[in-house]
Amino acid sequence: MSALPVIDLIGLPSDANSSFARGPAQAPTAIRAALWSDRGNLASEDGLEVGIDFDLRDLGDLPLDETAADDPLITAAIQASIVAGAVPVLLGGDHAISHPAVRGVHAAHGPVTILHFDAHPDLYDDFDGNPRSHASPFARIMEAGLAARLVQVGIRTLNAHCRAQAQRFGVEIVPMAQFTPDKVPVLEGPLYISIDLDGIDPAEAPGVSHPEPGGLTIREVLAVLRRQTAQIVGADVVELNPRFDTHDRTAIVAAKLVRELAALIVRNRG
């Protein structure tokens, strides 16, 4: 293994559990194209650079078949990455992938703290009869005891059912109304970060299946991330839908977030 810290990129091309529109399965390819494009470089805002301060090792896409059999495959891939000494960063795919991903991190690190950016809380007991829906991963995570704490940022679609679910699981929600980055707590580790791109305002990230106006700016997301100091043991960037993107704008946002997450993982290693 390289002497540099290693971040493993793992593509999860799955959207079978999407509730409205297919397309996020195409996202890993789009994110990679933006990440490695010559239009930019591989430095983060902190100055840490891919290939100089850390290795970004692309493991390609898992061979998912869009059935329940995908979940143990995802979990095993996460565990293998951690056992190899790397930190996995997952390229979704819809948000359903977060449940098996966190299960893999939990196997190595025990209950995690989760920092979750999203327009939606994704806490449905099931959605349209599907307990594996992309609207349900955090219900599955919390009921299984995989997370000791879940903090959700950017929520602006909290209905009665999900409000009851949040109370049931003790979820901490930082809503968009009167949002400022300093309202998000500085969390203890081990920390898992999940970024649903529809948490960002669709004016800045239009390529999502469920755009919800009035969201986070990219700068606000980065400000929240910058305040975190805990050890980060895994992360995902999900719900890019290239079918709805314009001029690759959202793919470019996703690629920047991957870079900044990787740099933050390295910075917080201690």
C-alpha positions as CSV (number, residue, x, y, z in Angstrom):
1,M,0.0,0.0,0.0
2,S,1.1,3.6,-0.7
3,A,2.8,5.4,2.2
4,L,0.2,8.2,1.6
5,P,-3.2,8.0,3.2
6,V,-5.6,6.2,0.9
7,I,-9.2,7.1,0.1
8,D,-11.0,4.5,-1.9
9,L,-13.6,5.6,-4.4
10,I,-16.3,2.9,-4.9
11,G,-19.0,3.4,-7.5
12,L,-22.5,2.1,-6.6
13,P,-24.5,2.3,-9.8
14,S,-28.0,1.6,-8.4
15,D,-31.3,3.3,-8.7
16,A,-33.8,0.5,-8.4
17,N,-35.0,1.9,-5.1
18,S,-35.7,5.4,-6.5
19,S,-39.3,6.5,-6.0
20,F,-39.7,8.9,-8.8
21,A,-37.2,8.8,-11.6
22,R,-34.4,6.4,-12.6
23,G,-31.0,7.9,-13.5
24,P,-28.7,7.9,-10.4
25,A,-27.2,4.6,-11.5
26,Q,-25.5,6.7,-14.2
27,A,-23.9,9.0,-11.6
28,P,-20.6,7.3,-10.8
29,T,-19.4,7.7,-14.4
30,A,-20.5,11.3,-14.5
31,I,-18.8,12.1,-11.2
32,R,-15.5,10.5,-12.3
33,A,-15.5,12.4,-15.6
34,A,-15.8,15.6,-13.7
35,L,-13.3,14.6,-11.0
36,W,-10.5,13.7,-13.4
37,S,-11.3,16.4,-16.1
38,D,-8.6,18.8,-17.2
39,R,-11.0,21.7,-16.6
40,G,-9.8,21.7,-13.0
41,N,-7.0,20.4,-10.8
42,L,-6.9,17.9,-7.9
43,A,-6.2,20.4,-5.0
44,S,-8.7,20.9,-2.2
45,E,-9.5,24.3,-0.7
46,D,-7.2,23.4,2.3
47,G,-4.3,22.9,-0.2
48,L,-4.1,19.2,0.2
49,E,-3.6,17.5,-3.2
50,V,-4.5,14.1,-4.7
51,G,-1.2,12.2,-5.4
52,I,0.8,14.5,-3.1
53,D,-0.9,14.4,0.3
54,F,-3.1,11.4,-0.3
55,D,-4.0,8.8,-2.8
56,L,-7.5,8.7,-4.4
57,R,-7.7,5.0,-5.4
58,D,-10.6,4.3,-7.7
59,L,-11.9,0.8,-7.3
60,G,-14.4,1.1,-10.0
61,D,-18.1,0.2,-9.8
62,L,-19.5,-2.8,-7.9
63,P,-21.3,-5.2,-10.2
64,L,-24.7,-4.6,-8.7
65,D,-27.8,-6.3,-10.1
66,E,-30.5,-4.0,-8.6
67,T,-31.8,-6.6,-6.1
68,A,-31.6,-7.1,-2.4
69,A,-28.5,-9.2,-3.1
70,D,-26.6,-5.9,-3.7
71,D,-26.7,-5.0,0.0
72,P,-24.3,-7.6,1.3
73,L,-22.1,-7.0,-1.7
74,I,-21.9,-3.2,-0.8
75,T,-21.3,-4.0,2.9
76,A,-18.5,-6.4,2.1
77,A,-16.8,-3.9,-0.2
78,I,-16.8,-1.3,2.5
79,Q,-15.4,-3.7,5.1
80,A,-12.6,-4.8,2.6
81,S,-11.6,-1.2,2.0
82,I,-11.4,-0.5,5.7
83,V,-9.5,-3.7,6.4
84,A,-7.0,-2.7,3.7
85,G,-6.3,0.6,5.7
86,A,-8.3,2.9,3.4
87,V,-11.3,5.1,4.0
88,P,-14.2,4.5,1.6
89,V,-16.0,7.3,-0.2
90,L,-19.0,6.0,-2.2
91,L,-20.3,7.4,-5.4
92,G,-24.0,6.8,-5.6
93,G,-26.4,5.7,-6.8
94,D,-29.6,6.7,-4.9
95,H,-29.7,7.1,-1.2
96,A,-30.7,3.5,-0.5
97,I,-27.0,2.6,-0.7
98,S,-26.3,4.4,2.6
99,H,-27.8,1.6,4.7
100,P,-25.5,-1.2,3.6
101,A,-22.6,1.2,3.4
102,V,-23.0,2.2,7.0
103,R,-23.5,-1.4,8.0
104,G,-20.0,-2.1,6.5
105,V,-18.5,0.8,8.5
106,H,-20.3,-0.3,11.6
107,A,-18.7,-3.8,11.3
108,A,-15.3,-2.1,11.6
109,H,-15.9,0.8,13.9
110,G,-19.1,0.1,15.8
111,P,-21.9,2.7,16.1
112,V,-21.0,5.9,14.2
113,T,-22.1,9.5,14.2
114,I,-23.8,10.5,10.9
115,L,-23.8,13.9,9.4
116,H,-26.4,13.9,6.7
117,F,-27.1,16.7,4.2
118,D,-30.4,16.4,2.4
119,A,-33.7,18.2,1.5
120,H,-35.5,15.1,2.8
121,P,-35.0,13.1,6.1
122,D,-35.3,9.7,4.4
123,L,-36.8,8.2,7.5
124,Y,-39.9,6.5,6.1
125,D,-40.7,3.2,7.7
126,D,-41.2,2.1,4.2
127,F,-42.1,4.1,1.1
128,D,-44.7,2.7,-1.3
129,G,-44.3,-0.7,0.4
130,N,-40.5,-0.8,-0.1
131,P,-38.5,-0.8,3.1
132,R,-35.3,-0.5,1.0
133,S,-36.5,2.7,-0.7
134,H,-34.2,5.6,-1.0
135,A,-36.7,7.4,1.2
136,S,-36.0,4.9,4.1
137,P,-32.2,4.3,4.6
138,F,-31.9,6.2,7.9
139,A,-34.9,4.4,9.4
140,R,-33.1,1.1,8.7
141,I,-29.8,2.5,10.0
142,M,-31.3,3.8,13.3
143,E,-33.5,0.8,14.0
144,A,-30.5,-1.5,13.6
145,G,-28.4,0.5,16.0
146,L,-25.8,1.3,13.4
147,A,-25.6,5.0,14.5
148,A,-25.3,6.4,17.9
149,R,-26.2,9.9,16.6
150,L,-27.8,11.2,13.4
151,V,-27.7,14.9,12.6
152,Q,-29.6,16.0,9.5
153,V,-28.8,19.3,7.8
154,G,-30.8,21.2,5.1
155,I,-34.2,19.4,5.8
156,R,-37.1,21.3,4.3
157,T,-39.7,18.6,3.6
158,L,-40.5,17.2,7.0
159,N,-44.0,15.6,6.9
160,A,-45.9,14.2,9.9
161,H,-44.7,10.6,9.4
162,C,-41.0,11.5,9.2
163,R,-41.4,14.0,12.1
164,A,-42.7,11.1,14.2
165,Q,-39.9,8.9,13.0
166,A,-37.3,11.5,13.9
167,Q,-38.8,11.7,17.4
168,R,-38.8,7.9,17.6
169,F,-35.1,7.6,16.7
170,G,-33.9,10.8,18.5
171,V,-32.7,12.4,15.2
172,E,-31.4,15.9,15.4
173,I,-32.6,18.0,12.5
174,V,-31.1,21.4,11.6
175,P,-33.7,22.8,9.2
176,M,-33.2,25.3,6.4
177,A,-35.4,27.9,8.0
178,Q,-33.0,30.6,9.4
179,F,-30.0,28.3,8.7
180,T,-26.5,29.2,9.5
181,P,-23.5,26.8,9.4
182,D,-22.7,27.4,13.1
183,K,-26.1,25.8,14.0
184,V,-24.7,22.4,13.0
185,P,-22.8,20.9,16.0
186,V,-19.2,19.9,15.8
187,L,-19.5,16.1,16.1
188,E,-17.6,13.3,17.7
189,G,-16.3,10.4,15.8
190,P,-16.2,7.9,14.4
191,L,-18.0,10.1,11.8
192,Y,-19.8,9.1,8.6
193,I,-20.8,11.8,6.2
194,S,-23.7,11.4,3.7
195,I,-24.4,14.1,1.1
196,D,-27.6,13.9,-0.9
197,L,-27.1,16.5,-3.7
198,D,-30.7,17.6,-3.4
199,G,-29.8,19.1,-0.1
200,I,-28.1,21.8,-2.1
201,D,-30.4,24.4,-3.7
202,P,-31.4,23.4,-7.2
203,A,-30.1,26.7,-8.5
204,E,-26.6,25.4,-7.8
205,A,-27.2,21.6,-8.3
206,P,-30.1,21.1,-10.7
207,G,-29.2,17.5,-11.7
208,V,-31.3,15.6,-9.1
209,S,-34.6,13.7,-9.2
210,H,-36.3,15.6,-6.4
211,P,-35.3,19.3,-6.5
212,E,-36.5,21.3,-3.6
213,P,-36.1,25.1,-3.7
214,G,-34.6,27.0,-0.8
215,G,-31.7,24.7,-0.1
216,L,-28.1,24.9,1.1
217,T,-25.5,26.8,-0.9
218,I,-22.4,24.9,-1.8
219,R,-20.5,27.3,0.4
220,E,-22.7,26.5,3.4
221,V,-22.1,22.8,2.9
222,L,-18.3,23.4,2.8
223,A,-18.5,25.6,5.9
224,V,-20.3,22.9,7.8
225,L,-17.7,20.3,6.7
226,R,-14.8,22.6,7.5
227,R,-16.0,22.9,11.1
228,Q,-15.9,19.1,11.7
229,T,-12.8,17.8,13.5
230,A,-13.6,14.1,14.2
231,Q,-12.1,11.1,12.6
232,I,-14.1,10.4,9.4
233,V,-14.5,6.7,8.7
234,G,-16.6,6.8,5.5
235,A,-18.7,9.0,3.3
236,D,-21.1,9.0,0.4
237,V,-22.2,11.4,-2.3
238,V,-25.6,10.3,-3.7
239,E,-28.6,11.2,-5.9
240,L,-26.9,12.9,-8.8
241,N,-29.3,12.3,-11.8
242,P,-27.3,13.0,-15.0
243,R,-30.6,12.9,-16.9
244,F,-31.6,16.2,-15.3
245,D,-28.2,17.9,-15.2
246,T,-27.3,20.9,-17.3
247,H,-23.8,21.3,-18.7
248,D,-22.5,18.8,-16.0
249,R,-23.0,21.4,-13.3
250,T,-24.2,19.0,-10.6
251,A,-21.5,16.4,-11.6
252,I,-18.9,19.1,-11.1
253,V,-20.4,19.9,-7.7
254,A,-20.3,16.3,-6.7
255,A,-16.7,16.0,-7.8
256,K,-15.7,19.0,-5.8
257,L,-17.4,17.5,-2.7
258,V,-15.5,14.2,-3.2
259,R,-12.2,16.2,-3.3
260,E,-13.1,18.2,-0.2
261,L,-14.3,15.1,1.7
262,A,-11.1,13.3,0.9
263,A,-9.0,16.2,2.1
264,L,-11.1,16.5,5.3
265,I,-10.6,12.8,5.9
266,V,-6.9,13.3,5.7
267,R,-6.9,16.5,7.8
268,N,-8.9,14.8,10.6
269,R,-6.7,11.7,10.8
270,G,-5.0,13.2,13.8
